[in-house]
Amino acid sequence: MPIWTTHGDGRTVAPGAVVKPSERLGWPATIAIGAQHIVAMFGATFLVPLLTGFPVSTTLLFSGVGTLLFLLLTRNKLPSYLGSSFAFIAPIQAFNAGKTLETGEQIGQALLGVVLVGILLAAIGFLVQATGTGWIEKLMPPVVSGAIVALIGLNLAPAAWNNFKTDALLGTITLAACILFAVLFRGFLGRVSIFLGVIVGYIVAALLGRVNWDGVGAADWIGLPAFHLPAFGDPQAWAMLPMFLPVILVLVAENVGHVRGVATMTGDPSINRHTGRALLADGIATTVAGLGGGSGTTTYGENIGVMAATRVYSTAAYWVAGIVAILLAFSPKVGAIIFAMPAGVLGGVTTALYGLIGVIGMKIWVDNQVDFSRPVNQYTVAVSFVIAIAGFTMDLGTLSFGAIVLGTVAALVIYHVGNAIARARRTGADDGGPIVPIGQLGGDPENVG
């Protein structure tokens, strides 16, 4: 276990001061802050298995394991919780025609994509460690990275409606609760509005007798998570791998943004030197999760919100959070309670969540003052959005390309080819600016990305 120096008196943080990653408060305070990180990550992390069909306990286990791996591989210098990434939802659901996975065979097929993303992300981490992030900034300027983030959320919109229409009353109540928590509360409560909205919807569903408790009653309090192996020998799984490639771009942007965000908030620019290690660590954590049956991971913006509110950036709190997540994973009853959530509640929360993903993509453009008077920027977004919303597909032999792949490729090609033509004609081209922190694809509109 790493060793931390005690900050001040171990109980308080002076005005204007921060608890650095290498410091900690007293253990009671550190454990309490770790508990806040558990609450912050839980809302988004448990939604991913609900929407994909992956086992909840297994996903929770590998989020905890991934967090500890991240802390080790970044030499305990970069505070972060690795929760389930929403960028994986669309390609995973594609294995069952937009629905949650229903069989172990389908889960194994999808896990192959998770492993591929993890390996490629780790390779990018090695490359960034050696060369820096300049090439990433050129590949994905804000107009492109914003479009990729937004089109993932917009492509998922039909899935939200399919759940919402099963019980419009529960969907409306859940959606209204998410909005009210976000609008009425500031700070931590506002940042976990999606999680709180789900709790409200679940309670109302239980009071109305619309929750099936059979699975909860049959589940043991203590037991092993359900593990699955990737379908390495399944040709169909290999044919669908291209759908996962855009996820890599999102994870790169999220990790780069996370590192820069922490460096800014702690006032320690040297943290930016750990960008390559962050990408490598997230790639390895995602690979490990995919090999055992968990969803791919990413750094979480919700937990940045907790750090900003407490001014405590100690990695000790994340060790606490990771260990607690692992312990919770060994309670099948926890997973059964989550899986008992009615589809109407999911429909309400995902109506907000998927829309917020789209909004955060657009926020990237606003923050970087992307010039939409330029035709190349207009078409970069316009074409990729229509492809995503309409659900374009393309089959080339045994390979199948979904709307997110096609939309991502369209955004990259239109932007770079368009600017190359503009430069050749000496009319100038917008370089799009540097990549920006877009946070975690989670429930907070300030941090989702």
C-alpha positions, 0 to 999 in steps of 0.5 A: 500500500502506498504511503501518504503524508498527512495534510495539515492537522489531518482534519481540515483543508485551509481556504485556498489549499488542496490536499495533493495526490501524495497527501491524505487527511486522517483515515476517518475523513479519507474513508468518508471521502472515499464513500462519496466517490463510491456514490458518485461513480455508482449511478453511471457504473451500474447503468452500463450493465443494465443497458448492455446486459453485462452482469452488474456484480462483475462490472462493479468488480472490474471497475474496482480492480481497474481503479487500483490498477490505474493508481498503481500504473500511474505511480499513485500520482493521478487520482481517478476512479475508473467506472464503466464507459457509456461509449461502449453501450451502442456497439455492445447493444448492436450485437442484439439488434439494439437490445440488451444482451440476453445470453452468455454467447452474446456477452462473449462476442461483445467482450471481444470488442472490449478487449480490442479497445483496451489493447489499442488504448494501451498501445496509444498510451505507450505512443503518447508516453514516447511522443506526447499528445500533439498528434492527438490534438491534430487528429481530433480538434474540438469540432471533430471530438465534439461531433464524435461525443455527441453522435454517440448520445444521439445514436442511442436515442431510439433505445431510450424511447424503447424503454420509455414507452413500456411505462410512460408514467415511470419514465416521466417521473424518473426524467422529471426527478433527474431534471429537478435534482440538477436544477434545484441543487448545487455542488455534489447533489447536483452532480449526481442528479442522474443517480438520484433520479433513478432512486426516485423512479425505483422507489415510485415503481416499488410503491406502485407494485411494478418491480419484480422482486423474485430475482432479488429474493432468490439471490444470495447475500454473498457469492462470486460474480458471474464471469464470461470469456471473450469469444475469440473463436467466433467469426461473427464477433470478429466481423463486428469489431469495427463498431468498437473503434470509435470508442477508442477516440472517446476514451483518449479524449476523456483521459486527456481531459481528465489529466488536464483537469486534475493538473489545473485544479491542483495547480500542478502542471507536472501532472500532465506528464502522466497522460501516457501512463493514464491511457496505458492504465485505462487500456490495461484495466479495460483489457482485464475487464474484457477478459473476465466479463466486465465492461470497458472503463474510463476516468470519471468526471463525476469523481472530479466533481467530488474532488472539486467540491472537497478540494481533496485530490488524495489517491488514498480516497480512491484506494478506499473507493476501489476496495469497497467496490470490489467488496460490493461485487461479491454480493449477488443481491446487490446486482439482483436489486439493480437488475430488478429496475423496471424498463420505464425507469431506465427509459426516463433516465436514459432520455436525459443521459443520452441527450446530455452526451449530445449536449456535452459534445456541443459544449466542446464547440462552445468552449473552443469557439468553433467557427460554424460559418466555415462550410467544412465545420458545418458538413463535418457535424451535419453529415455525421449527425444524420448518419448517427440519428438515422442509424446508417449501416454498411456491410462489406462482406463479413464486416458490418459497420454501424452508425457510430463507426460511419459517423466517426469516419465521416467526421474525420474524413470531411474535416481533414480532407476539407481543410487539406483542400482549403489549404491547397487553395490558400483560403485558410483552414480552421485548425479547430484548436486543441483537444479539451477536457470532456470528462466521463460519459456519465450522468453529470452535464458538467463532466460528461463526455 
